[in-house]
Amino acid sequence: MKFSDSQAIGLVESLGMLPAIEAADKMLKASDVELVSYENVGSTLVTVIVKGDIESCKTAVEAGVRAGEKIGKITSHNVMRRPVRNVNKVLKVHDIDQ
């Protein structure tokens, strides 16, 4: 998938794996997004990354935050609209620009 003006990346970061898994599950069920991956920083912070159109990512992130907060702590969340190709270099392991 090439990123266009209507594409986005959605991110939800949690304290621990359990809220991240719950957030990912709800994100994928809430809208038409694709799971890119998750990032585990140390043994504590976990970030779930999805991609799709802007509105789908917004819906997914909102659902993921609500779900994760029910069972744990969500530390951060964001929807990055129209990411530039160089963002792929930051997430080079996942090749988000396909």
C-alpha positions in Angstrom: 0.0 0.0 0.0 1.4 3.4 -1.0 0.5 6.1 1.4 -1.7 8.8 -0.2 -3.4 11.9 1.2 -6.1 9.7 2.8 -3.8 7.2 4.5 -2.6 7.1 8.1 -0.8 5.2 10.8 -2.5 4.6 14.2 -0.5 4.0 17.3 -1.5 2.9 20.8 1.1 2.6 23.6 0.4 0.7 26.8 2.1 -0.3 30.0 2.5 -4.0 29.6 1.5 -6.6 27.0 -2.0 -7.5 28.1 -3.6 -4.0 27.5 -1.7 -3.9 24.2 -3.2 -7.2 23.0 -6.7 -6.1 24.1 -6.2 -2.8 22.3 -5.0 -4.5 19.1 -7.9 -6.9 19.1 -10.5 -4.0 19.4 -8.6 -1.8 16.9 -8.8 -4.5 14.2 -12.5 -5.3 15.0 -13.5 -1.6 15.1 -12.6 -0.6 11.6 -10.9 -1.5 8.4 -7.2 -1.3 9.4 -4.3 -3.6 9.0 -2.0 -4.6 11.8 1.6 -3.5 11.0 3.2 -4.7 14.1 3.9 -4.0 17.7 7.0 -2.6 19.4 8.2 -3.7 22.8 10.4 -1.2 24.6 12.2 -2.9 27.4 9.9 -5.1 29.4 7.3 -2.4 30.0 6.0 -0.2 27.1 4.3 -1.8 24.1 3.1 0.1 21.0 0.6 -1.4 18.6 0.8 0.0 15.1 -2.0 -0.2 12.4 -2.4 1.4 9.0 -5.4 2.4 6.9 -7.3 5.4 5.8 -7.5 8.4 8.2 -11.0 7.8 9.5 -10.4 4.1 10.0 -7.3 4.7 12.0 -9.0 7.3 14.2 -11.8 4.9 14.9 -9.4 2.1 15.6 -7.2 4.1 17.9 -10.2 5.4 19.9 -11.5 1.8 20.3 -8.1 0.5 21.2 -7.6 3.2 23.9 -11.0 2.5 25.4 -10.4 -1.2 25.5 -6.8 -1.0 26.9 -7.9 1.4 29.6 -10.4 -1.1 30.9 -7.7 -3.6 31.9 -4.5 -1.6 32.2 -2.8 1.7 31.5 -2.6 3.4 28.1 0.4 5.7 28.1 0.0 7.4 24.7 -1.9 7.2 21.4 -1.7 9.0 18.1 -3.0 9.0 14.5 -0.3 10.1 12.0 -2.0 11.5 8.9 -0.3 11.2 5.5 3.0 9.8 6.8 6.0 10.6 4.6 8.1 7.8 3.1 10.9 8.6 5.6 8.7 7.4 8.4 9.3 4.0 7.0 13.0 4.3 7.8 12.1 4.8 11.5 9.9 1.6 11.3 12.3 -0.1 8.8 11.8 -3.5 10.3 8.1 -3.4 9.4 8.2 -1.9 5.9 4.9 0.1 6.4 5.0 1.6 2.9 3.8 -1.5 1.1 
